């Protein structure tokens, strides 16, 4: 609990030691007089609650659990094997893991766009570790459907790995109807197109 602040941030504290962490600086985000988030800058790579965190910016939940952090080495987090340099970001829905890979990466046979640091291109995973949503590094064929790649065209998968939605990179004929390229389609878990909209 931090007093003297209703909503907002406390002042920066510098050269702080908390448990095994040496912090260059830290401050608290406060909402209705309760700490909602702790923002800090780690001086060195540090293992925090078993997680190898890279030196630099890190956000913690109020109980000092890492919330937004960069991995200092390869690590399996929430059933997903991640490379060092990957950013792991909190999500309002703890059933979803959000990751920014340090570079384009092959995941479950898909070329996933990466890069950009903490504000980079995000990839999401289900709590099971299954790939949920990503931005293809280039046009991709998934379940025999040609999907547009790039940072403006996310691909979403069902937990079983089947295509759930994408933007078509070519015209598609399904059930006797032609759907134009550039159309965003939705597909149910049985592989039936249930929605199509032109952006």
C-alpha positions as CSV (number, residue, x, y, z in Angstrom):
1,X,0.0,0.0,0.0
2,X,1.3,3.4,-0.9
3,X,-0.3,6.5,0.7
4,X,-0.5,10.0,-0.5
5,X,-1.7,9.2,-4.0
6,X,-5.3,8.3,-5.2
7,X,-4.6,7.5,-8.9
8,X,-1.4,7.7,-11.0
9,X,2.2,7.1,-10.2
10,X,4.5,7.6,-7.2
11,X,7.8,9.4,-7.7
12,X,10.8,7.4,-9.0
13,X,12.9,5.8,-6.3
14,X,16.6,5.1,-7.4
15,X,19.1,2.5,-6.6
16,X,16.7,0.1,-4.8
17,X,17.3,-3.4,-3.6
18,X,14.2,-5.8,-3.4
19,X,14.9,-9.4,-2.5
20,X,17.5,-10.6,-5.1
21,X,16.8,-7.7,-7.4
22,X,19.0,-4.6,-7.9
23,X,16.9,-1.9,-9.5
24,X,18.2,1.2,-11.1
25,X,14.8,2.8,-10.4
26,X,11.2,2.0,-9.6
27,X,7.9,3.5,-9.1
28,X,4.4,2.3,-8.2
29,X,1.2,2.7,-10.3
30,X,-1.6,3.4,-7.8
31,X,-5.3,3.1,-8.3
32,X,-7.6,4.1,-5.4
33,X,-4.7,4.1,-3.0
34,X,-3.7,0.5,-3.8
35,X,-0.7,-0.5,-5.8
36,X,-1.8,-1.9,-9.2
37,X,1.5,-2.2,-10.9
38,X,5.2,-1.7,-10.2
39,X,7.5,-0.3,-12.9
40,X,11.2,-0.8,-12.6
41,X,14.5,-1.0,-14.4
42,X,16.7,-4.0,-13.5
43,X,20.4,-3.3,-13.3
44,X,21.5,-6.8,-14.3
45,X,19.9,-10.0,-15.7
46,X,18.1,-11.5,-12.7
47,X,16.1,-14.7,-12.0
48,X,12.8,-13.6,-10.5
49,X,10.5,-16.3,-9.2
50,X,12.3,-18.7,-11.4
51,X,12.0,-16.6,-14.5
52,X,15.2,-15.4,-16.2
53,X,14.6,-11.7,-16.7
54,X,16.9,-9.5,-18.9
55,X,18.3,-6.3,-17.5
56,X,16.2,-3.3,-18.4
57,X,12.6,-2.4,-18.1
58,X,10.2,-4.7,-16.2
59,X,6.7,-4.4,-14.9
60,X,5.5,-6.3,-11.8
61,X,2.1,-7.1,-10.5
62,X,1.5,-5.7,-7.0
63,X,2.8,-9.0,-5.4
64,X,6.2,-8.6,-7.3
65,X,5.3,-11.3,-9.9
66,X,6.8,-10.3,-13.3
67,X,4.1,-9.0,-15.6
68,X,5.9,-7.5,-18.6
69,X,9.5,-8.6,-19.0
70,X,12.1,-9.7,-21.5
71,X,13.7,-13.1,-21.1
72,X,17.5,-13.2,-20.7
73,X,17.7,-16.7,-22.1
74,X,15.6,-19.5,-23.6
75,X,12.8,-20.5,-21.2
76,X,9.5,-22.3,-21.1
77,X,6.8,-20.0,-19.9
78,X,3.1,-21.0,-19.7
79,X,3.6,-24.1,-21.8
80,X,5.4,-22.2,-24.5
81,X,9.1,-22.6,-25.4
82,X,10.5,-19.0,-25.8
83,X,13.8,-17.7,-26.9
84,X,16.0,-15.3,-25.0
85,X,15.1,-11.8,-26.0
86,X,11.4,-12.5,-26.2
87,X,9.1,-10.1,-24.4
88,X,6.3,-11.6,-22.3
89,X,3.4,-9.2,-21.7
90,X,0.5,-9.4,-19.3
91,X,-3.0,-9.7,-20.7
92,X,-6.2,-8.8,-19.0
93,X,-7.3,-12.4,-19.7
94,X,-4.8,-14.6,-17.9
95,X,-5.9,-17.4,-20.3
96,X,-3.9,-15.8,-23.0
97,X,-0.1,-15.4,-23.2
98,X,1.1,-12.4,-25.3
99,X,4.7,-12.6,-26.7
100,X,6.8,-10.4,-28.8
101,X,9.5,-12.5,-30.4
102,X,12.9,-10.9,-31.0
103,X,12.8,-11.8,-34.7
104,X,10.6,-13.7,-37.2
105,X,10.2,-17.2,-35.7
106,X,8.9,-20.6,-36.9
107,X,6.1,-21.7,-34.5
108,X,4.1,-24.8,-35.1
109,X,5.0,-24.7,-38.8
110,X,4.0,-21.0,-39.2
111,X,6.4,-18.2,-39.9
112,X,5.5,-15.7,-37.2
113,X,6.5,-12.0,-37.5
114,X,8.6,-10.8,-34.6
115,X,10.7,-7.8,-33.6
116,X,10.0,-4.4,-32.2
117,X,10.8,-4.9,-28.5
118,X,8.0,-4.4,-25.9
119,X,5.8,-2.5,-28.4
120,X,6.6,-4.9,-31.2
121,X,4.5,-7.4,-33.2
122,X,2.5,-9.5,-30.8
123,X,1.8,-13.2,-31.0
124,X,-0.7,-14.9,-28.6
125,X,-1.0,-18.4,-27.2
126,X,-3.8,-20.3,-25.4
127,X,-3.2,-21.4,-21.9
128,X,-2.5,-24.9,-23.3
129,X,0.5,-23.4,-25.2
130,X,-1.2,-23.7,-28.6
131,X,-0.6,-20.8,-31.0
132,X,-3.7,-18.6,-31.0
133,X,-3.0,-15.5,-33.1
134,X,-0.1,-14.2,-35.1
135,X,1.0,-12.0,-37.9
136,X,2.5,-14.1,-40.7
137,X,5.9,-12.9,-41.9
138,X,4.6,-13.4,-45.5
139,X,1.5,-14.8,-47.3
140,X,0.8,-18.3,-45.9
141,X,-1.3,-21.3,-46.8
142,X,-3.2,-22.7,-43.8
143,X,-5.8,-25.5,-44.2
144,X,-5.5,-25.0,-48.0
145,X,-6.6,-21.3,-47.6
146,X,-4.2,-18.6,-48.8
147,X,-3.9,-16.0,-46.1
148,X,-2.4,-12.5,-46.4
149,X,0.8,-11.8,-44.4
150,X,2.1,-8.7,-42.8
151,X,1.5,-6.6,-39.7
152,X,-2.0,-5.5,-40.8
153,X,-3.4,-9.0,-41.3
154,X,-3.6,-11.3,-38.2
155,X,-4.2,-15.0,-38.5
156,X,-6.2,-16.6,-35.7
157,X,-6.3,-20.3,-35.0
158,X,-8.6,-22.6,-33.1
159,X,-6.9,-24.3,-30.2
160,X,-6.7,-27.5,-32.3
161,X,-4.5,-25.6,-34.8
162,X,-7.1,-25.2,-37.5
163,X,-7.7,-21.8,-39.1
164,X,-10.2,-19.6,-37.4
165,X,-9.8,-16.3,-39.3
166,X,-7.6,-14.6,-41.8
167,X,-7.5,-12.0,-44.7
168,X,-7.6,-13.8,-48.0
169,X,-4.5,-13.2,-50.2
170,X,-6.3,-14.7,-53.3
171,X,-9.9,-15.2,-54.3
172,X,-11.4,-18.3,-52.7
173,X,-14.3,-20.5,-54.0
174,X,-16.2,-22.3,-51.3
175,X,-19.6,-23.9,-51.4
176,X,-20.1,-22.5,-55.0
177,X,-19.4,-18.9,-54.0
178,X,-16.4,-16.9,-54.7
179,X,-15.0,-14.7,-51.9
180,X,-12.7,-11.9,-53.1
181,X,-9.1,-11.5,-51.9
182,X,-8.8,-9.0,-49.2
183,X,-11.9,-10.3,-47.4
184,X,-11.6,-11.3,-43.8
185,X,-13.1,-14.7,-43.3
186,X,-14.2,-16.6,-40.1
187,X,-14.1,-20.4,-40.0
188,X,-15.7,-22.7,-37.4
189,X,-13.8,-25.6,-35.8
190,X,-15.2,-28.0,-38.5
191,X,-13.7,-25.9,-41.3
192,X,-16.9,-24.2,-42.5
193,X,-16.7,-20.5,-43.4
194,X,-19.2,-18.7,-41.1
195,X,-18.4,-15.1,-41.8
196,X,-16.9,-12.9,-44.5
197,X,-16.4,-9.2,-44.4
198,X,-14.5,-6.8,-46.6
199,X,-12.4,-4.4,-44.5
